[in-house]
Amino acid sequence: MVFPSCPCPSYPNAKSVDDPCGAGMARLIVFGGLPGTGKSTISRRLARALPAAWLRIDAIEQALRRRRPELHDLRDTGYQIAAAVAESNLMAGVSVIADSVNPVRETRDMWAATAHAARADLLEVWVTCSDQAKHRRRVEHREPDIAGLNVPDWSATATRQFQNWPSATLKLDTAHVTPDEAVEAILSRF
């Protein structure tokens, strides 16, 4: 039987109308790491490879700032909006990539609760860059790809607090893996 709504090029694993690709439940892939480590580069490529919805907190927060310029401290507003959109997509069977710094346990717990509520698989990916000189070059030469976004400088990045993430399923060090290798490592987890 052929399921035309399936985005897959072929249907050899099709099991039912509810799971035309035979892929099982939707996946929530949550990224975290300091600015300039490569999260967005990897996330963008992964979104194309899966395919999946790519929810980028920077884009959400910048849209809020354009609409309401008086908002300076968004706190977790961007994260809360992304979690609601992620849950809706996951419940519709669409895998989601959450791309953000994700520096504290509270936001990580929120993502885990989102996956649980939607009965989705959860993969937590911590992106680092152990080569400080390489990381600094990336931060200092980075051009924002979101209109109006102010990217942090090296001083802000180097002093940013980032809590240990013991529950991270996968830790990728972009000083030693390319974006394509990182995507392959993530895909191998499914």
DRENDO-1510 file (C-alpha; in Angstrom, 1 decimal, always signed):
<recs>
REC; n; res; u; v; w
REC; 1; MET; +0.0; +0.0; +0.0 .
REC; 2; VAL; +1.3; +3.5; -0.8 .
REC; 3; PHE; +0.8; +6.4; +1.5 .
REC; 4; PRO; +1.1; +9.6; -0.6 .
REC; 5; SER; +1.3; +12.0; +2.4 .
REC; 6; CYS; +4.6; +10.5; +3.4 .
REC; 7; PRO; +7.6; +12.7; +2.7 .
REC; 8; CYS; +9.8; +9.6; +2.3 .
REC; 9; PRO; +11.0; +8.8; -1.3 .
REC; 10; SER; +9.8; +5.2; -0.9 .
REC; 11; TYR; +7.5; +3.4; +1.4 .
REC; 12; PRO; +9.2; +0.0; +2.2 .
REC; 13; ASN; +8.7; +0.4; +6.0 .
REC; 14; ALA; +5.1; +1.6; +5.9 .
REC; 15; LYS; +3.1; +0.1; +8.6 .
REC; 16; SER; -0.2; +2.1; +8.7 .
REC; 17; VAL; -1.8; +5.4; +7.7 .
REC; 18; ASP; -0.8; +6.7; +11.1 .
REC; 19; ASP; +2.9; +5.8; +10.6 .
REC; 20; PRO; +3.4; +5.9; +6.8 .
REC; 21; CYS; +7.2; +6.0; +7.0 .
REC; 22; GLY; +7.5; +3.2; +9.5 .
REC; 23; ALA; +9.6; +5.6; +11.5 .
REC; 24; GLY; +7.7; +5.3; +14.8 .
REC; 25; MET; +7.0; +8.2; +17.0 .
REC; 26; ALA; +8.1; +11.8; +16.5 .
REC; 27; ARG; +11.4; +12.8; +18.0 .
REC; 28; LEU; +12.3; +15.9; +19.9 .
REC; 29; ILE; +16.0; +16.7; +19.5 .
REC; 30; VAL; +17.1; +19.3; +22.0 .
REC; 31; PHE; +20.3; +21.2; +21.5 .
REC; 32; GLY; +22.3; +23.2; +24.0 .
REC; 33; GLY; +25.7; +24.8; +24.2 .
REC; 34; LEU; +27.4; +28.2; +24.4 .
REC; 35; PRO; +27.1; +30.6; +21.5 .
REC; 36; GLY; +29.4; +29.9; +18.6 .
REC; 37; THR; +29.8; +26.1; +19.2 .
REC; 38; GLY; +27.9; +25.2; +16.0 .
REC; 39; LYS; +24.4; +24.4; +17.3 .
REC; 40; SER; +22.5; +26.2; +14.6 .
REC; 41; THR; +24.8; +25.0; +11.8 .
REC; 42; ILE; +24.2; +21.4; +12.9 .
REC; 43; SER; +20.5; +21.9; +13.7 .
REC; 44; ARG; +19.8; +23.4; +10.2 .
REC; 45; ARG; +21.5; +20.4; +8.5 .
REC; 46; LEU; +19.8; +17.9; +10.7 .
REC; 47; ALA; +16.4; +19.5; +10.0 .
REC; 48; ARG; +17.0; +18.9; +6.3 .
REC; 49; ALA; +18.3; +15.4; +6.8 .
REC; 50; LEU; +15.3; +14.1; +8.9 .
REC; 51; PRO; +13.1; +16.2; +7.9 .
REC; 52; ALA; +12.0; +18.0; +11.1 .
REC; 53; ALA; +10.7; +21.4; +12.2 .
REC; 54; TRP; +13.6; +23.6; +13.3 .
REC; 55; LEU; +12.6; +25.8; +16.3 .
REC; 56; ARG; +15.3; +28.4; +16.9 .
REC; 57; ILE; +15.0; +30.3; +20.1 .
REC; 58; ASP; +17.0; +33.3; +18.6 .
REC; 59; ALA; +14.5; +33.7; +15.8 .
REC; 60; ILE; +11.5; +33.5; +18.2 .
REC; 61; GLU; +13.1; +36.0; +20.6 .
REC; 62; GLN; +14.1; +38.4; +17.8 .
REC; 63; ALA; +10.5; +38.4; +16.5 .
REC; 64; LEU; +9.3; +39.3; +19.9 .
REC; 65; ARG; +11.8; +42.1; +20.2 .
REC; 66; ARG; +10.7; +43.5; +16.8 .
REC; 67; ARG; +7.1; +43.5; +17.8 .
REC; 68; ARG; +7.7; +44.8; +21.3 .
REC; 69; PRO; +11.0; +46.8; +21.3 .
REC; 70; GLU; +10.5; +47.8; +25.0 .
REC; 71; LEU; +11.0; +44.1; +26.0 .
REC; 72; HIS; +14.6; +43.8; +27.2 .
REC; 73; ASP; +14.5; +40.8; +29.4 .
REC; 74; LEU; +12.5; +38.0; +27.7 .
REC; 75; ARG; +13.4; +35.5; +30.5 .
REC; 76; ASP; +12.1; +32.2; +29.3 .
REC; 77; THR; +9.3; +33.5; +27.0 .
REC; 78; GLY; +11.0; +32.3; +23.8 .
REC; 79; TYR; +11.5; +28.9; +25.3 .
REC; 80; GLN; +7.9; +28.7; +26.4 .
REC; 81; ILE; +6.6; +29.6; +23.0 .
REC; 82; ALA; +8.9; +27.1; +21.3 .
REC; 83; ALA; +7.9; +24.3; +23.7 .
REC; 84; ALA; +4.2; +25.0; +22.9 .
REC; 85; VAL; +4.9; +24.9; +19.1 .
REC; 86; ALA; +7.1; +21.8; +19.6 .
REC; 87; GLU; +4.4; +19.9; +21.4 .
REC; 88; SER; +1.8; +20.7; +18.7 .
REC; 89; ASN; +4.1; +19.5; +16.0 .
REC; 90; LEU; +5.2; +16.4; +18.0 .
REC; 91; MET; +1.5; +15.5; +18.6 .
REC; 92; ALA; +0.9; +15.7; +14.8 .
REC; 93; GLY; +3.8; +13.3; +14.3 .
REC; 94; VAL; +6.3; +15.9; +13.1 .
REC; 95; SER; +9.8; +15.6; +14.6 .
REC; 96; VAL; +11.2; +18.8; +16.1 .
REC; 97; ILE; +14.7; +20.3; +16.6 .
REC; 98; ALA; +14.9; +22.8; +19.5 .
REC; 99; ASP; +18.0; +25.0; +18.9 .
REC; 100; SER; +19.0; +27.2; +21.9 .
REC; 101; VAL; +21.8; +27.8; +24.4 .
REC; 102; ASN; +19.6; +25.8; +26.9 .
REC; 103; PRO; +22.0; +26.6; +29.8 .
REC; 104; VAL; +20.0; +25.6; +32.8 .
REC; 105; ARG; +18.2; +22.6; +34.2 .
REC; 106; GLU; +14.8; +24.3; +34.2 .
REC; 107; THR; +14.7; +24.7; +30.4 .
REC; 108; ARG; +16.0; +21.2; +29.9 .
REC; 109; ASP; +13.3; +19.8; +32.2 .
REC; 110; MET; +10.7; +21.8; +30.2 .
REC; 111; TRP; +11.9; +20.1; +27.0 .
REC; 112; ALA; +11.8; +16.7; +28.7 .
REC; 113; ALA; +8.2; +17.4; +29.9 .
REC; 114; THR; +7.3; +18.5; +26.3 .
REC; 115; ALA; +8.5; +15.2; +24.9 .
REC; 116; HIS; +6.7; +13.3; +27.6 .
REC; 117; ALA; +3.4; +15.1; +27.1 .
REC; 118; ALA; +3.6; +14.4; +23.3 .
REC; 119; ARG; +4.8; +10.8; +23.8 .
REC; 120; ALA; +7.8; +11.6; +21.7 .
REC; 121; ASP; +11.4; +10.3; +21.8 .
REC; 122; LEU; +13.8; +12.7; +23.4 .
REC; 123; LEU; +17.5; +13.2; +22.4 .
REC; 124; GLU; +19.5; +15.8; +24.2 .
REC; 125; VAL; +22.6; +17.1; +22.4 .
REC; 126; TRP; +25.2; +19.1; +24.1 .
REC; 127; VAL; +27.5; +20.9; +21.7 .
REC; 128; THR; +30.9; +22.2; +22.9 .
REC; 129; CYS; +34.1; +23.4; +21.3 .
REC; 130; SER; +37.1; +22.4; +23.4 .
REC; 131; ASP; +39.5; +24.4; +21.3 .
REC; 132; GLN; +39.2; +27.9; +22.9 .
REC; 133; ALA; +41.0; +29.6; +20.1 .
REC; 134; LYS; +38.8; +28.1; +17.5 .
REC; 135; HIS; +35.7; +28.9; +19.5 .
REC; 136; ARG; +36.8; +32.5; +20.0 .
REC; 137; ARG; +37.4; +32.9; +16.3 .
REC; 138; ARG; +33.9; +31.6; +15.5 .
REC; 139; VAL; +32.3; +34.0; +18.0 .
REC; 140; GLU; +34.4; +37.0; +16.8 .
REC; 141; HIS; +33.8; +36.4; +13.1 .
REC; 142; ARG; +30.1; +35.4; +13.3 .
REC; 143; GLU; +27.6; +37.3; +11.2 .
REC; 144; PRO; +24.0; +37.2; +12.4 .
REC; 145; ASP; +21.7; +35.5; +10.0 .
REC; 146; ILE; +18.6; +36.9; +11.7 .
REC; 147; ALA; +17.8; +40.5; +10.9 .
REC; 148; GLY; +18.5; +42.7; +13.9 .
REC; 149; LEU; +20.0; +40.0; +16.1 .
REC; 150; ASN; +22.9; +41.1; +18.3 .
REC; 151; VAL; +25.2; +38.2; +18.7 .
REC; 152; PRO; +27.2; +38.0; +21.9 .
REC; 153; ASP; +30.9; +38.9; +21.8 .
REC; 154; TRP; +33.7; +36.7; +23.1 .
REC; 155; SER; +33.6; +38.3; +26.6 .
REC; 156; ALA; +29.9; +37.6; +27.0 .
REC; 157; THR; +30.3; +34.1; +25.6 .
REC; 158; ALA; +33.3; +33.2; +27.8 .
REC; 159; THR; +31.7; +34.4; +31.0 .
REC; 160; ARG; +28.2; +32.9; +30.3 .
REC; 161; GLN; +27.0; +30.5; +32.9 .
REC; 162; PHE; +26.2; +27.0; +31.6 .
REC; 163; GLN; +25.2; +24.3; +34.1 .
REC; 164; ASN; +26.5; +20.8; +33.7 .
REC; 165; TRP; +24.2; +18.6; +31.7 .
REC; 166; PRO; +24.5; +15.1; +32.9 .
REC; 167; SER; +21.3; +13.9; +31.2 .
REC; 168; ALA; +22.6; +14.9; +27.7 .
REC; 169; THR; +22.3; +11.8; +25.5 .
REC; 170; LEU; +25.1; +12.9; +23.2 .
REC; 171; LYS; +28.0; +15.3; +23.6 .
REC; 172; LEU; +29.5; +16.7; +20.4 .
REC; 173; ASP; +32.8; +18.6; +20.4 .
REC; 174; THR; +32.9; +20.7; +17.3 .
REC; 175; ALA; +36.7; +21.2; +17.7 .
REC; 176; HIS; +36.9; +17.5; +16.5 .
REC; 177; VAL; +33.8; +16.8; +14.4 .
REC; 178; THR; +32.5; +18.6; +11.3 .
REC; 179; PRO; +28.8; +19.6; +11.1 .
REC; 180; ASP; +28.2; +16.7; +8.7 .
REC; 181; GLU; +29.9; +14.2; +11.1 .
REC; 182; ALA; +27.8; +15.7; +13.9 .
REC; 183; VAL; +24.6; +15.1; +11.9 .
REC; 184; GLU; +25.7; +11.5; +11.2 .
REC; 185; ALA; +26.4; +10.9; +14.9 .
REC; 186; ILE; +22.9; +12.2; +15.8 .
REC; 187; LEU; +21.2; +10.1; +13.1 .
REC; 188; SER; +23.0; +7.0; +14.3 .
REC; 189; ARG; +21.0; +7.4; +17.6 .
REC; 190; PHE; +17.7; +6.5; +15.8 .
</recs>
